[in-house]
Amino acid sequence: MEFFCYQRDRVGSEGLRGELVEDHWGYMDRFAEVLIARGPTFVEGGEVPSGSVHIVELPDAGAARAFAFDEPNYQAGVYRDVMLRRWRNLLGRTMWEFPGGRTGGRRYLVLGFGVGAGEGVDLAVPGDRDSLIAFGPLLSDDGASWLGTAALARATGPEAARAVLASDLYADIEVHEWEFGGRR
């Protein structure tokens, strides 16, 4: 099963995050074989971290909760909240297989939130597949109901990233600056 995890930082936690970077990377190294994508998000301007994205394939929801809540940054109080959802990898690849590589261009996390557990939107990959690093629906715990869509995309700016989703069909869309994660 695939899971999407977005951990939002507490305001002012960047110092603690910096102290824990090796612990965080060491923890993530244990999941290297099952990570589909990972990396930090930033407040506008790209200097101050605002959260972390992890898309991972795990055996079940219990393993996904353990993955999210045993993580060192969560345990130390870096994160203010955690969004954990079932997810489906519509691209069928990892971020390391993205044809655009790790560098070049601006990268974004785009989260589209559905209205209730309604009719699914953006259930197929949009036309510009080469600008997408990861793309798929956010699902209920049992995987039966569509709750939204998550995308990691290379785009010229936040508005171009937002356009990856059918914007008028979501209750809300968030766009966050994002970069490829992992050891540098």
C-alpha positions as a printed NumPy array, in Angstrom:
array([[  0.   ,   0.   ,   0.   ],
       [  1.167,   3.502,  -0.782],
       [  0.868,   6.356,   1.702],
       [  1.295,  10.112,   1.466],
       [  2.608,  11.861,   4.578],
       [  2.908,  15.638,   4.965],
       [  4.318,  16.834,   8.274],
       [  3.934,  20.593,   8.834],
       [  6.576,  22.319,  10.947],
       [  5.792,  24.3  ,  14.074],
       [  6.603,  27.99 ,  13.662],
       [ 10.12 ,  28.622,  14.926],
       [ 11.226,  24.974,  14.877],
       [ 13.916,  25.325,  12.186],
       [ 16.749,  25.318,  14.776],
       [ 15.54 ,  22.04 ,  16.269],
       [ 15.052,  20.638,  12.764],
       [ 18.669,  21.519,  11.968],
       [ 19.915,  19.764,  15.106],
       [ 18.037,  16.608,  14.138],
       [ 18.947,  16.429,  10.448],
       [ 21.296,  13.445,  10.834],
       [ 18.765,  11.589,  13.015],
       [ 16.056,  12.281,  10.429],
       [ 18.219,  11.109,   7.519],
       [ 19.3  ,   8.013,   9.435],
       [ 15.653,   7.172,  10.109],
       [ 14.72 ,   7.682,   6.452],
       [ 17.681,   5.555,   5.321],
       [ 15.877,   2.595,   6.911],
       [ 13.049,   3.134,   4.395],
       [ 15.174,   3.866,   1.307],
       [ 13.865,   0.847,  -0.607],
       [ 10.191,   1.807,  -0.144],
       [ 10.29 ,   5.598,  -0.538],
       [  8.584,   6.931,  -3.653],
       [  9.395,  10.579,  -2.91 ],
       [ 10.643,  12.732,  -0.059],
       [ 11.782,  16.234,   0.688],
       [ 11.23 ,  19.44 ,   2.6  ],
       [  8.753,  22.203,   1.829],
       [  9.597,  25.864,   2.426],
       [  7.863,  29.116,   3.204],
       [  7.805,  31.423,   0.213],
       [ 11.348,  32.313,  -0.761],
       [ 12.807,  28.864,  -0.126],
       [ 14.939,  29.628,   2.938],
       [ 12.892,  28.501,   5.957],
       [ 11.556,  24.904,   6.073],
       [  7.792,  24.576,   6.561],
       [  7.317,  20.811,   6.461],
       [  8.333,  17.446,   5.048],
       [  6.78 ,  15.226,   2.37 ],
       [  7.229,  11.456,   2.422],
       [  5.516,   9.12 ,  -0.022],
       [  6.158,   5.547,   0.961],
       [  5.017,   2.009,   0.22 ],
       [  4.317,   0.033,   3.402],
       [  2.39 ,  -3.145,   4.236],
       [ -0.542,  -1.499,   6.043],
       [ -1.93 ,   1.556,   7.83 ],
       [ -0.331,   0.563,  11.14 ],
       [  3.115,   0.541,   9.544],
       [  2.365,   3.93 ,   7.951],
       [  1.359,   5.44 ,  11.312],
       [  4.529,   4.059,  12.908],
       [  6.58 ,   5.517,  10.018],
       [  5.034,   8.983,  10.497],
       [  4.915,   9.173,  14.28 ],
       [  8.202,   7.419,  15.181],
       [ 10.13 ,   9.848,  12.971],
       [ 12.696,  11.837,  15.06 ],
       [ 11.424,  15.288,  14.063],
       [  7.891,  14.338,  15.084],
       [  9.087,  12.814,  18.351],
       [ 11.073,  15.978,  19.204],
       [  8.218,  18.39 ,  18.428],
       [  9.397,  19.876,  15.12 ],
       [  6.031,  19.162,  13.469],
       [  2.753,  20.802,  14.457],
       [  0.601,  18.276,  12.606],
       [  0.749,  15.281,  10.314],
       [ -1.466,  14.483,   7.331],
       [ -1.317,  10.768,   6.546],
       [ -3.416,   9.391,   3.682],
       [ -3.538,   6.362,   1.473],
       [ -2.248,   7.308,  -1.941],
       [ -1.991,   5.811,  -5.412],
       [  1.111,   6.354,  -7.536],
       [ -0.412,   7.156, -10.92 ],
       [  3.003,   7.781, -12.509],
       [  4.325,   4.37 , -11.464],
       [  7.788,   5.743, -10.718],
       [  9.829,   7.217,  -7.885],
       [ 11.202,  10.764,  -7.748],
       [ 14.639,   9.32 ,  -8.557],
       [ 13.222,   8.162, -11.918],
       [ 11.861,  11.638, -12.749],
       [ 13.251,  12.478, -16.205],
       [ 14.024,  16.061, -15.099],
       [ 16.504,  14.944, -12.429],
       [ 17.194,  16.408,  -8.985],
       [ 18.103,  19.92 , -10.075],
       [ 16.959,  22.545, -12.515],
       [ 13.715,  24.457, -12.322],
       [ 11.47 ,  25.235,  -9.401],
       [  9.683,  22.393,  -7.596],
       [  6.36 ,  22.438,  -5.741],
       [  4.061,  20.334,  -3.601],
       [  0.464,  20.851,  -4.727],
       [ -2.331,  19.603,  -2.448],
       [ -5.93 ,  19.649,  -3.656],
       [ -8.552,  18.994,  -0.975],
       [-11.873,  17.527,  -2.051],
       [-15.302,  18.456,  -0.804],
       [-16.101,  15.635,   1.639],
       [-15.542,  12.112,   0.376],
       [-17.047,  12.992,  -2.974],
       [-16.59 ,  12.174,  -6.601],
       [-12.925,  11.918,  -7.548],
       [-11.165,  14.623,  -9.555],
       [ -7.885,  14.379, -11.465],
       [ -7.938,  10.579, -11.4  ],
       [ -5.76 ,  10.396, -14.5  ],
       [ -2.324,  11.881, -15.072],
       [ -2.559,  15.347, -16.692],
       [ -1.08 ,  15.906, -20.138],
       [  2.352,  17.294, -19.166],
       [  3.668,  14.123, -17.526],
       [  7.307,  15.255, -17.847],
       [  6.756,  18.113, -15.38 ],
       [  5.337,  15.752, -12.735],
       [  7.612,  14.181, -10.154],
       [  4.792,  12.417,  -8.275],
       [  1.027,  12.47 ,  -8.803],
       [ -1.915,  10.63 ,  -7.289],
       [ -5.142,  10.694,  -5.316],
       [ -5.352,  11.122,  -1.55 ],
       [ -7.637,   8.375,  -0.292],
       [ -9.527,   7.393,   2.837],
       [ -7.956,   4.896,   5.228],
       [ -9.657,   1.984,   3.481],
       [ -8.652,   3.319,   0.046],
       [-12.273,   3.434,  -1.126],
       [-13.011,   7.182,  -1.029],
       [-11.258,  10.011,  -2.834],
       [-10.34 ,  12.912,  -0.51 ],
       [ -8.066,  14.965,  -2.739],
       [ -4.972,  14.902,  -4.915],
       [ -1.263,  15.377,  -4.212],
       [  1.351,  16.292,  -6.792],
       [  5.033,  17.113,  -6.802],
       [  5.713,  19.193,  -9.888],
       [  8.377,  21.208, -11.65 ],
       [  6.851,  24.532, -12.701],
       [  7.807,  28.106, -13.531],
       [  6.038,  29.423, -10.426],
       [  3.281,  28.741,  -7.884],
       [  0.42 ,  29.561, -10.262],
       [  1.774,  27.222, -12.928],
       [  2.124,  24.519, -10.262],
       [ -1.462,  25.115,  -9.091],
       [ -2.643,  24.651, -12.687],
       [ -1.602,  20.977, -12.513],
       [ -4.971,  20.408, -10.774],
       [ -8.474,  21.238, -12.012],
       [ -8.645,  24.156,  -9.555],
       [-12.361,  24.888,  -9.733],
       [-13.208,  21.343,  -8.581],
       [-11.462,  21.444,  -5.17 ],
       [-12.534,  22.978,  -1.867],
       [ -8.985,  24.309,  -1.448],
       [ -5.573,  24.006,  -3.085],
       [ -2.263,  24.599,  -1.325],
       [  1.032,  25.176,  -3.129],
       [  4.336,  24.854,  -1.263],
       [  7.902,  25.253,  -2.492],
       [  9.558,  21.807,  -2.345],
       [ 12.916,  20.237,  -3.076],
       [ 14.198,  16.702,  -3.551],
       [ 15.052,  15.255,  -0.16 ],
       [ 17.748,  12.965,   1.099],
       [ 21.375,  13.353,   1.945],
       [ 23.219,  16.072,   0.108]])
